Amino acid sequence: MADAKREIERKYESDDSGLPDLTGVGKVADVLDKGVTELDATYYDTADERLAAAALTLRRRTGGSDAGWHLKVPVAPGVRDEIRAPLSDTVPEEIAALVRSRVRTADLIPVVRLRSARDVRHLVDADGALLAEASVDAVTAERLNRAGGTAQWTEIEVELADDGDPAFLDKVDKRLRKAGVRPSKAPSKLARALEQTGGTPAHRHTRAHPVTAGDHVLAYLREQRETLLECDPAVRRDLPDSVHRMRVATRRMRSTFRTFGRILDPTATTPLAAELKWLGAELGADRDQEVLADRLTTALDALPPALVLGPVRHRVTTWARTRHGSTRGHLIAILDSARYLALLDGLDALLADPPLRPKAAAKPEKALAKAARKDFAKVSRLITAALDLPPGEQRDLALHDARKKAKRTRYAAEAAIPALGGSARSLAKSMKSLTSLLGDHQDSVMARHTLRELSAVAHAAGESAFTYGLLHGREEARAEAVERELPGLWRKITSGGSV
């Protein structure tokens, strides 16, 4: 099985003068010479180098203490997650799955070979505890997949020890700069090798600043498409909030297609919107269960022990664990499906050759504002209608519909922010407040439904249903509080104006 390690490091250019003395930097009491290690790494990518374009690196490396397959996923500047798998002749399936959203059906082939002579130093404190590893790497790069050549350079790398304080690297940086060492211009050895042995990927380029309404809509769609692709490996790794972020990206794209139908031809976007709806529903099964389980557990923790009668906690925990296990397995199968990969291909094709309508050429200030106002008007009608209904199931359904339209309005406003500035930002903020309030109401509806189910099961097993009823009553009170708060929030939103 693959495991993961958080890697926090800084890279520097070196003029072959070696590593300056780092004794006394921060808590560094000694610098231990660990000798020279010979490393030999072959980097894999598609023929058009999609992984490199996404700042992902996949390598098979021999030599050193961590020989094997390594996939490095960017987290933040200078921070990457390194996912490791044992050495084998072919890319391990658990690693290949993490890049499937980028690679899809293309072959992974060797693109660069890097051989490094790594002169390692351990920076330790007075107790001998490791603070960081500093190394001087003499690198030879060879291009394998194009008519490229070779390149050689020397660099200094400083990697923080596990659970170390990132501020320590700032102190090391200050000492290195004082010694004339400068940060590397390349984010990784692979990036430098690609540039010096045959150029960067042909499809990597900087997009022009959005000018027209169509430019802004496409920029927003590209941002969501990229979020979708970034979240895919995170969902497979079961990282916190990854399912939610991926689901939101699908919603934002769907909403954009619907809101801006005068800019992008619906005959081309409607089939993709349907597939995004399918994917969002599949993601939602896991996400909704996760939110609900957390809500029930939190509510149970808030009860005095005397009011928890029977094995309520065990039953809720078992329900949550069982539901998560079944939905997660299904979700991974969805991400491996031909249907999902075809959806990604379809999004790429649309963004590469967008079906723009005449309104796409219009000035964004007018076209985007008009679309956002139209969505806001729909929210207004739904909120008004819901507030006219008596409390109960019909009002619950109406408020849920209003919440969905408010999300759509929020996403339309987000797409318009670069063009409209403050007014769009204000609308997005107000719609976020509205959807948050209505989301609490919908979560209460779903929690009560689940509590009724759990209560019935407990009753059939001869257990007390008291605690489930108590939690149900508290959820009813939360929903009533939301419904009392809603008119005031809505008056505040409408009095503030819209785009």
Protein Blocks (a to p, Z undefined) as FASTA:
>chain_A
ZZdddddddddddehlopadfehiajafbdcdebjadddddddddfkommlmnopacddd
eedjkgccdddddfbghiacdddddddfbdcfklmmmmmmmnmmaccddfbdcddddddd
ddddfkopafbdcdddddddddfkbccdddddddddddddehiafklmmmmmmmmmmnop
acdfbfbfklmmmmmnnopafklccddddfblmlmmmmmmmmmmmmmmmmmmmmmnopgh
klmmmmmmmmmmmmmmmmmmmmpcfklmmmmmmmmmmmmmmmmmmmmmmmmmmmmmmmmm
mpcfklmgcjfllmmmmmmmmmmmmmmmmmmmmmmpmklmmmmmmmmmmmmmccbdfklm
pcfklmmmmmmmmmmmmmmmmmmmmmmpccdjklmmmmmmmmmmmmmmmmmmmmmmmmno
mmmmmmmmmmmmmmmmmmmmmmmmmmmmmmmmmmmmmmmnopafklmmmmmmmmmmmmmm
mmmmmmmmmmmmmmnopZZ
